[in-house]
Amino acid sequence: MIKVEIPKTPAQLQQERREEERKEKFVDSVTALMANLALLPLHAWILMLVLGAVHSVIAPVAAVGYGTALLFVLGVDLVAVTSKKFRR
């Protein structure tokens, strides 16, 4: 059996390029999400240590635990993402 390949139209080629770009953007966004999720505990731990150090120097600053620091980092990230969306 002989295979005959039909040439693609410019519209089909453009659509294929768009699909490849979408796939690349998706992979990039998933990679960024995984990196942020992997670094989240580290950010919370560092925040907890910093606030503990500031608490030892300045008493009115509250010393927070790991859970509170994690929630604080999540809240700051949420505000940052929301503000980015409304800037555009």
trRosetta pair geometry for C-beta under 8 A, 3 or more apart (Angstrom, degrees):
i j d omega theta_ij theta_ji phi_ij phi_ji
8 12 4.2 -120 -172 86 104 129
8 13 5.3 125 115 -54 124 84
8 16 7.7 -3 176 -10 160 136
9 12 4.8 98 54 5 76 101
9 13 7.2 -142 95 -3 41 87
10 13 5.6 -55 -146 39 35 112
10 14 6.2 37 155 -21 67 106
11 14 5.7 -53 -146 37 30 112
11 15 6.3 32 153 -20 64 106
12 15 5.6 -53 -147 36 32 112
12 16 6.4 34 153 -19 64 104
13 16 5.7 -53 -150 35 32 112
13 17 6.5 34 151 -19 64 104
14 17 5.6 -52 -150 34 33 113
14 18 6.5 35 151 -20 65 103
15 18 5.6 -50 -149 34 34 113
15 19 6.5 35 152 -19 65 104
16 19 5.7 -53 -148 36 33 112
16 20 6.4 33 153 -18 65 104
17 20 5.7 -55 -149 37 32 111
17 21 6.4 33 152 -19 65 105
18 21 5.6 -55 -149 37 32 112
18 22 6.4 35 152 -21 65 104
19 22 5.6 -50 -148 34 33 113
19 23 6.5 34 153 -19 64 103
20 23 5.7 -52 -149 35 33 112
20 24 6.4 33 152 -19 65 105
21 24 5.6 -54 -148 37 33 112
21 25 6.3 33 154 -18 66 105
22 25 5.7 -55 -147 38 31 110
22 26 6.2 34 153 -22 65 106
23 26 5.6 -54 -148 35 31 114
23 27 6.4 31 154 -18 65 104
24 27 5.8 -53 -148 36 32 110
24 28 6.3 32 153 -18 65 107
25 28 5.6 -55 -147 38 32 113
25 29 6.2 29 156 -18 67 106
26 29 5.9 -56 -145 37 29 107
26 30 6.3 26 157 -16 65 107
27 30 5.9 -56 -145 39 29 108
27 31 6.2 32 154 -21 64 108
28 31 5.7 -56 -148 36 29 112
28 32 6.4 28 155 -17 64 106
29 32 5.7 -52 -147 37 33 111
29 33 6.3 36 153 -21 65 105
30 33 5.6 -51 -147 35 33 114
30 34 6.4 32 155 -18 65 105
31 34 5.9 -55 -147 37 30 109
31 35 6.4 30 153 -19 64 107
32 35 5.7 -54 -147 36 32 112
32 36 6.3 31 155 -18 65 106
33 36 5.8 -56 -149 37 30 110
33 37 6.3 27 155 -16 65 108
34 37 5.7 -54 -144 40 32 110
34 38 6.2 33 155 -21 65 107
35 38 5.7 -55 -146 36 29 111
35 39 6.3 15 159 -8 65 112
36 39 6.1 -65 -143 45 28 101
36 40 6.4 52 154 -51 63 94
36 77 7.5 120 -174 -144 126 143
37 40 5.7 -29 -149 -4 32 121
39 42 5.2 -61 -161 44 59 116
39 43 5.9 61 144 -26 85 102
40 43 5.8 -55 -147 35 30 110
40 44 6.4 26 158 -16 65 107
40 70 7.2 63 157 -144 99 88
40 73 6.4 149 -157 118 77 135
40 74 7.5 40 -153 -74 122 79
40 77 8.0 -42 -112 -36 101 157
41 44 5.7 -56 -146 39 34 110
41 45 6.1 35 156 -22 67 107
41 70 7.2 -11 -110 -106 57 110
42 45 5.7 -54 -146 35 30 111
42 46 6.4 28 156 -16 64 106
43 46 5.9 -57 -147 38 29 108
43 47 6.3 30 154 -19 64 107
43 73 5.0 127 114 -138 115 147
44 47 5.6 -54 -147 37 32 113
44 48 6.3 35 153 -22 65 105
44 66 6.3 76 138 -165 114 70
44 69 4.3 125 -170 119 80 99
44 70 4.0 15 -128 -84 154 63
44 72 7.6 133 -124 56 85 87
44 73 4.8 -110 -79 2 80 142
45 48 5.6 -52 -150 33 31 113
45 49 6.5 29 152 -17 64 105
45 66 6.7 0 -95 -125 66 99
45 69 7.2 125 -70 110 20 146
46 49 5.7 -54 -149 37 33 111
46 50 6.2 33 154 -19 66 107
47 50 5.7 -55 -144 37 31 110
47 51 6.2 25 159 -13 66 107
47 64 7.9 -22 128 71 96 126
47 69 4.5 161 90 -159 110 111
47 72 6.5 -156 144 84 154 125
47 73 6.0 -167 -2 -62 153 106
48 51 6.1 -58 -145 41 26 105
48 52 6.2 29 154 -20 62 109
48 64 6.1 -113 -120 88 75 86
48 65 6.8 -2 -133 171 124 21
48 66 5.5 -23 -76 -93 159 54
48 68 7.9 116 -100 70 97 84
48 69 4.0 -88 -62 -40 88 161
49 52 5.6 -57 -148 37 30 113
49 53 6.4 29 154 -19 65 105
50 53 5.8 -54 -149 35 31 110
50 54 6.4 27 153 -14 65 106
51 54 5.6 -52 -142 40 35 110
51 55 6.1 43 153 -27 65 105
51 61 6.6 -149 -161 154 77 114
51 62 7.2 -10 174 90 121 61
51 63 6.2 147 129 -129 95 45
51 64 5.3 11 103 25 153 96
51 69 7.0 -160 20 -94 135 109
52 55 5.5 -51 -146 33 30 116
52 56 6.7 32 154 -22 62 101
52 63 5.2 58 -108 -139 66 101
52 64 7.9 -113 -57 43 76 56
53 56 5.9 -51 -154 30 33 110
53 57 6.9 19 151 -8 63 106
54 57 5.9 -64 -153 43 36 104
54 58 5.8 -26 170 38 76 101
54 61 4.8 -48 123 102 106 163
55 58 7.1 -74 -119 69 22 62
55 59 7.1 50 -170 -126 62 31
55 61 4.9 -127 -87 93 62 94
55 62 6.7 -33 -100 134 119 14
55 63 4.0 5 -73 -68 177 89
58 61 4.9 66 91 -1 101 110
64 68 3.9 -117 -172 91 113 130
64 69 5.3 141 110 -54 120 80
64 72 7.2 46 138 -17 168 139
65 68 5.2 95 54 14 70 102
65 69 6.9 -131 102 -4 36 93
66 69 5.7 -59 -147 39 31 111
66 70 6.2 34 154 -23 66 106
67 70 5.6 -52 -147 33 30 113
67 71 6.5 27 155 -14 64 105
68 71 5.8 -54 -148 39 32 109
68 72 6.2 36 152 -22 65 106
69 72 5.5 -53 -146 36 32 115
69 73 6.4 32 155 -19 65 103
70 73 5.9 -53 -149 35 30 109
70 74 6.4 32 152 -18 63 106
71 74 5.5 -52 -147 37 33 114
71 75 6.3 36 154 -21 65 105
72 75 5.7 -55 -150 36 30 112
72 76 6.4 29 154 -17 65 105
73 76 5.8 -53 -146 37 32 110
73 77 6.3 33 154 -19 65 106
74 77 5.7 -56 -148 38 30 111
74 78 6.3 32 154 -21 65 107
75 78 5.6 -53 -147 35 31 113
75 79 6.4 30 156 -16 65 104
76 79 5.8 -54 -148 37 32 110
76 80 6.3 34 152 -21 64 107
77 80 5.6 -55 -148 36 31 113
77 81 6.4 28 156 -17 66 105
78 81 6.0 -54 -146 37 30 107
78 82 6.2 28 156 -17 64 110
79 82 5.7 -57 -144 40 29 111
79 83 6.2 27 159 -18 65 108
80 83 6.0 -57 -145 38 27 107
80 84 6.5 30 154 -21 62 106
81 84 5.7 -53 -151 33 32 114
81 85 6.6 32 153 -21 64 104
82 85 5.8 -53 -152 31 32 112
82 86 6.6 18 157 -9 65 108
83 86 6.0 -60 -146 43 34 104
83 87 6.4 44 154 -33 65 104
84 87 5.8 -52 -150 23 31 115
84 88 7.4 32 157 -23 60 99
85 88 6.6 -56 -166 21 32 109
